[in-house]
Amino acid sequence: MDQTTEIAFQIILHAGNGKSSVMEAIQEAKTGNFNRADQLVEEAGEELGKAHEYQTKLLHNEARGEGNIINVMLIHSQDHLMTSMTMRDLAIEIIEIYRNK
């Protein structure tokens, strides 16, 4: 397995963990458990940060002129990361709606 595919798997792993945490955070907010919801959003942020670090490695390689192999796995990983980041942003807003209800 090449380095780009290995990085893609790491991005998928951490982005997926982040997505799971924000979905759980919304469920906690529904039941009024805002401390836990906030904790889960923070955990999601940490996971998404890890995924973003892997993405940054790819960007640095590209900037140094070391081209990356663009494959379906890499594209898939980018979809996962961006979707999970968007879900985190929306979850924060949804949790605030529940909090102010």
The 8 nearest C-alpha neighbors of each residue, nearest first, counted from 0:
[[1, 4, 2, 5, 3, 6, 8, 7],
 [0, 2, 4, 3, 5, 68, 6, 67],
 [1, 3, 5, 4, 6, 0, 7, 67],
 [4, 2, 6, 5, 1, 7, 68, 67],
 [3, 5, 7, 6, 2, 1, 8, 73],
 [6, 4, 2, 8, 7, 3, 1, 9],
 [5, 7, 9, 3, 4, 8, 53, 2],
 [6, 8, 4, 73, 10, 76, 5, 9],
 [9, 7, 11, 5, 6, 10, 12, 4],
 [10, 8, 12, 6, 11, 7, 13, 5],
 [9, 11, 50, 7, 13, 8, 12, 76],
 [12, 10, 76, 8, 14, 9, 13, 15],
 [13, 11, 9, 15, 10, 14, 8, 16],
 [12, 14, 16, 46, 50, 15, 10, 11],
 [13, 15, 17, 80, 11, 16, 47, 12],
 [16, 14, 18, 12, 13, 17, 11, 19],
 [15, 17, 13, 19, 14, 18, 12, 20],
 [18, 16, 43, 14, 20, 46, 15, 19],
 [17, 19, 83, 15, 21, 20, 16, 14],
 [20, 18, 16, 22, 17, 21, 15, 23],
 [19, 21, 23, 17, 43, 39, 18, 22],
 [22, 20, 24, 18, 23, 19, 40, 87],
 [21, 23, 19, 25, 24, 20, 18, 26],
 [22, 24, 26, 20, 21, 25, 19, 27],
 [25, 23, 36, 21, 27, 22, 39, 26],
 [24, 26, 28, 22, 27, 23, 94, 90],
 [27, 25, 29, 23, 24, 28, 22, 30],
 [28, 26, 24, 32, 30, 36, 29, 25],
 [27, 29, 31, 25, 33, 30, 32, 26],
 [30, 28, 26, 27, 31, 25, 97, 32],
 [29, 31, 28, 27, 32, 26, 33, 25],
 [30, 32, 28, 29, 33, 27, 98, 97],
 [31, 33, 27, 28, 30, 35, 34, 36],
 [34, 32, 36, 28, 35, 31, 37, 27],
 [35, 33, 37, 36, 32, 38, 28, 39],
 [34, 36, 38, 33, 37, 32, 39, 27],
 [37, 35, 24, 33, 39, 27, 38, 34],
 [38, 36, 40, 34, 35, 39, 33, 41],
 [37, 39, 35, 41, 36, 40, 34, 42],
 [40, 38, 42, 36, 41, 24, 20, 37],
 [39, 41, 43, 37, 42, 38, 21, 44],
 [40, 42, 44, 38, 39, 43, 37, 45],
 [43, 41, 39, 45, 44, 40, 38, 46],
 [44, 42, 17, 40, 46, 41, 20, 45],
 [43, 45, 41, 47, 42, 46, 48, 40],
 [44, 46, 48, 42, 43, 47, 49, 41],
 [47, 45, 43, 13, 49, 17, 48, 44],
 [48, 46, 50, 44, 49, 14, 45, 17],
 [47, 49, 51, 45, 46, 50, 44, 52],
 [50, 48, 52, 46, 47, 51, 45, 13],
 [51, 49, 10, 47, 13, 53, 52, 48],
 [50, 52, 54, 48, 49, 53, 47, 55],
 [53, 51, 55, 49, 54, 50, 48, 56],
 [54, 52, 56, 50, 55, 51, 6, 10],
 [53, 55, 51, 57, 52, 56, 50, 58],
 [54, 56, 58, 52, 57, 53, 51, 59],
 [57, 55, 53, 59, 54, 58, 60, 52],
 [56, 58, 60, 54, 55, 59, 61, 53],
 [57, 59, 55, 61, 60, 56, 62, 54],
 [58, 60, 62, 56, 61, 57, 55, 63],
 [61, 59, 65, 57, 63, 58, 62, 56],
 [60, 62, 58, 64, 66, 65, 59, 63],
 [63, 61, 59, 64, 60, 58, 65, 66],
 [64, 62, 60, 61, 65, 59, 66, 58],
 [63, 65, 61, 62, 66, 60, 59, 67],
 [66, 64, 60, 61, 63, 67, 62, 59],
 [65, 67, 61, 64, 60, 68, 63, 62],
 [68, 66, 69, 3, 65, 61, 57, 60],
 [67, 69, 70, 3, 66, 4, 73, 1],
 [68, 70, 67, 73, 71, 74, 3, 72],
 [71, 69, 73, 72, 68, 74, 4, 3],
 [70, 72, 74, 73, 75, 69, 76, 4],
 [73, 71, 75, 70, 74, 76, 7, 4],
 [74, 72, 7, 76, 75, 70, 71, 69],
 [73, 75, 71, 77, 76, 72, 78, 70],
 [76, 74, 72, 78, 73, 77, 71, 79],
 [77, 75, 11, 73, 79, 7, 78, 74],
 [76, 78, 80, 74, 79, 75, 81, 73],
 [79, 77, 75, 76, 81, 80, 82, 74],
 [80, 78, 76, 82, 77, 81, 83, 14],
 [79, 81, 14, 77, 83, 82, 78, 84],
 [80, 82, 84, 78, 83, 79, 77, 85],
 [83, 81, 85, 79, 84, 80, 78, 86],
 [82, 84, 86, 18, 80, 85, 81, 14],
 [85, 83, 81, 87, 86, 82, 80, 88],
 [84, 86, 82, 88, 87, 83, 81, 89],
 [85, 87, 83, 89, 84, 88, 90, 82],
 [88, 86, 90, 84, 85, 89, 21, 83],
 [89, 87, 85, 91, 86, 90, 84, 92],
 [88, 90, 86, 92, 91, 87, 93, 85],
 [91, 89, 93, 87, 92, 88, 86, 94],
 [92, 90, 94, 88, 89, 93, 95, 87],
 [91, 93, 95, 89, 90, 94, 96, 88],
 [94, 92, 90, 96, 95, 91, 89, 97],
 [93, 95, 97, 91, 96, 92, 28, 90],
 [96, 94, 98, 92, 93, 97, 99, 91],
 [95, 97, 93, 99, 94, 98, 100, 92],
 [96, 98, 100, 94, 95, 99, 28, 93],
 [99, 97, 95, 96, 100, 94, 33, 28],
 [100, 98, 96, 97, 95, 94, 93, 31],
 [99, 97, 98, 96, 95, 94, 31, 29]]
